[in-house]
Amino acid sequence: MARRLTTYDLRSAKGSRKWLQLHVDTPAEAAAAAACDIVILSCEPDHNLEAIRRAAPYAFLSVGMPHGAAASPEEAVRLGFAMMKRGADAVYSSHSPRFIEAMAAEGIPVTGHVGLVPNRATWTNFRAIGRTAEEALNVLRAAKDLENAGAACIEVEVVPVRLAEHITRSTPLITMGMGCGNACDTQYLFSCDVLGTHAGHYPRHAKRYADFVTLEAELQEKRISAFRAFGRDVAEGSYPEAKHQVDMDDAAYDRFLTLSQSL
């Protein structure tokens, strides 16, 4: 595409294609993603943001609003506009729907978050969310709350595959899937997981496509090779495998479907 991807483009294509998505940390990673035609990116609002924007000028870039950076809907709007001015196409926010509603009312595309939300993990611990019917219903309700608040996209993280499929089918939002099979509109991974530079516990849903090397030229080749391999695996259906995802048992899913009819 010879122009920057928009919210309209993504929502117009919902259900007709699977988008690749990466969270990148550096301009070099963004450039490697662009070389592989990975056109949905996310990043932090740090000193690299403008350079990441230049490195991937046509990508749809969702930029994270640090949790707690805004203490009111008005502050969220102000910060959202500032991030858009710096190059964001959407603002990721794990704040409550009232913050998201305020930003959306001003035309700021917002990416919400359901399932395992790291900024709220004190309430859930770091685990799969939604394996019981009641918990699955809470995830669906949270997704509907974000939809009603006017969000444009929603990150769906580490929820059962069938729940992710249900959410994706029942909302106009672009669902950005991480750790929930191939059910969502995007297949989303962090570049540090793809590149093997992740420090600490390696997430169950991630797949390593490269080992870290220190020479920058070699590293860029590794980035491009790893990102292309990620794209091939998604296209061929070899990622995600069953070991990269979770599911709920049939009884829980049937009960969830019954409960969900009340929404």
N, C-alpha and C positions, 0 to 999 in steps of 0.2 A: 504494500500500500504506500502510495507516494505522499501521504499526509498522515498527521497524527490520528491514531485511533480514538474514537469518541465513545461516550456512554451510549449514544444512539446506535452506533455501529454494533457494539456488543449486544445490546438488547434486541436489535433487529435480527441478529444471527443466533439468538438463543434457540437451542434444540436442533440446530442444523450443523453444528461443528463443535469439536473439542479443542479448546484453546490451551496451549502450554503457558505456564506462569512460573516465574522465578522471583524470589526475594534476593536482591543483589546488594552487596555492600560497597562495591567500588565501581568507578567508571570502566575499568578494564572488564569486569564481569558483565556490566551492561552492554559494552561493545561486543563481547563474545555472544551474549544472548541475541543481540540484533543481527549478528552474522549468521545465526541459526534460525532467523525468522521467528524468534520467541518475542511476541509483541505485547504481552501483558507482564509488567514488572511491578515489584513493590520495593520500597526502600525506607530507610530512616530519614528524618528531617535534619540530618547532620551536615557537616561541611561538604560532604560529597554530593549533595542533592543536585546542585546546578550542573556539576560535571557529569553526573549520571544522566541528567536530562539531555545534555549535549551529545553524550555517547550513544543514546538511543532516542533520537529525535521523534520517531514515529510511534514509539511504544505508548501504550496506555499505562500510566505510572500512578500507582496508589501509594501515597506517602503516609506513614504512620504518625498519628497524633499521640504523643506519649500520654499514658493514662495518668490523669491528675494534672496535666498541663493546663487544663481549663477547669475552673471551679464554678462556672455558670454557663448557661446556653449562650449568653452574649459573648463571653470570652471564647467559647468554642467557635462562634461565627468569625470573630476577629482573627483567631489563629488559623482557621480554615482558609480565609481569604489570603492570609500571608503565605500559606503553603502553596496555594494555587498560583500566586504571583511568582513564586520561586520555581514553578514548573510542574506541580502536581496536576494530574487529571482527576484524581479522586483523593479523598482524605479518609484514611483508615481510622476508625474510632471504636474503642471498646467501652466508651461511656454509655450512659443510659439513653433510651430512645428520645427523651426530651431534648438532649443535646443534639442528637442526630436530626430530629425534627426541625430544630432551629436552623441548622446549617442547610438542610434540604430546602427549607422555605426560601432561602436566599440563593438557590440555584447551585449550591456546592454539592457535587456528587459525593456520597459518603459510602464507604465500605464498612458494614457492621461485622459482627462476629458471634457465632453460636457454637455450641459443643464445648470442647476443651478450650477455654479462653484463658491463656496464661496469666493475664493481669487479674483474673478473678479466681485463680486456682485455689486460693485459701478456702473457698466454699466447696470445692469438689475434689481436691488433690489432682495430681497429674495422672489421668487415666482416661479410658474410653468413656464417653458420656452418652447415655441414651440406650443402654442395653435392656432396661426394663420398660414396660409400657408406659408407666407413669413418668419416668425420666425422659423418655422419648417424646411424650406429649409436651413436657416443659420445654424441650428444645424446639419443637415445632411452634409452640406458642411464642417463644422468644423470636423466632424467625418472622412470624406474622407481625409481632410488635415492631420489628425493624422495617418490615414492608410498609406497615401503616404509618410509620414515622417518615417515610419518603426516601429510605436508603436506595442506592442504585445497585449495590453489590453486597454480598454477604459471604464472609469466610466461614466455611463449614469444616471444623477440625475434629478429627478423631471421633466420629460418630459411626454407628453401624451403617453398612452399605444401604440397606433397604430404607432406613430413615433418611439418609442423604438423597436417595432417589425420590422419595416421597416429597421432600422439601423442594427439590429441583423441579419436579413436575407441577407443584402447587403454588409456585411463586413466579412472578415476572422478574425477580431479582436475578442477577448473574451470580450463580453459586460458585465459589472458589474453593475447590475441594482439596483437603490435605488429610491423608489418613482415613479416607472413607471410600476406597475403591475408585472406580472410574465413573461414579454416579453423577458428578457435578459438571457444570459448564466448563470449568478449567481444571487442569491437573497441576497442582501447585506444590512446589518444593522450595526449600531454601538452598541457595547456591552453596553454602558451606556443607550441606549434607551431600549434594551431588558431587562436589569437588573433594570430599574427604577431609575438609579442614575444620569440621565441627569439633569443638572441645567438649569433653564431658560425655554424659550418657547419650548414646546414639538412638534417635527415635525409631520406634518399631516401623513406622510407615515409610521411612526414608530408605533410599538405595544409593550406595556409593558407586560413582562412575569413574573416579580418578583418585590418585593419591597426591597429596600436596608435594610440590617441588618448589624450590626457592628461587630459581632463576626465572625472572619475569617473562622472558620470551617463551621459555618452555611452559611456564604456567598458563600463558594465554592459549597456547596450542592445546594444553590439557583441558582448559575451560571449554574451548570450542568443541573438542572431541567429546567431552563428557556431556555437554548440553545437547549435541547432536544424537548421542547415544540415548539420552533421556527421551528425546523426541521420537526416535525410531521405536523405542520400547513401547511408548504410549500408542503410536500409530499401529504397531503390530499386535498390541494387546498383551505383551509380556510384562508390562508394568502398569498398574500394580498387580502383584500376585496375591493369593489368599493370605500369605504371611504378612503382607503389608497393611492389612485391614482388619476390621472387627465386624461382628455381626451379632444380631439378637436372635434368640431361638424363635421357632414358629409361633409358640403360644404367646410370647411377649409381643411379637409383631401383630398377630391377629387382635390381641387386646388393644394395642396402640391404634390400629385402624378403627376399631369400634369407638374408642375414646376420641379420636381425632374428628369424628363426624359431628361432634358438638361444637367445633370451632367454626 
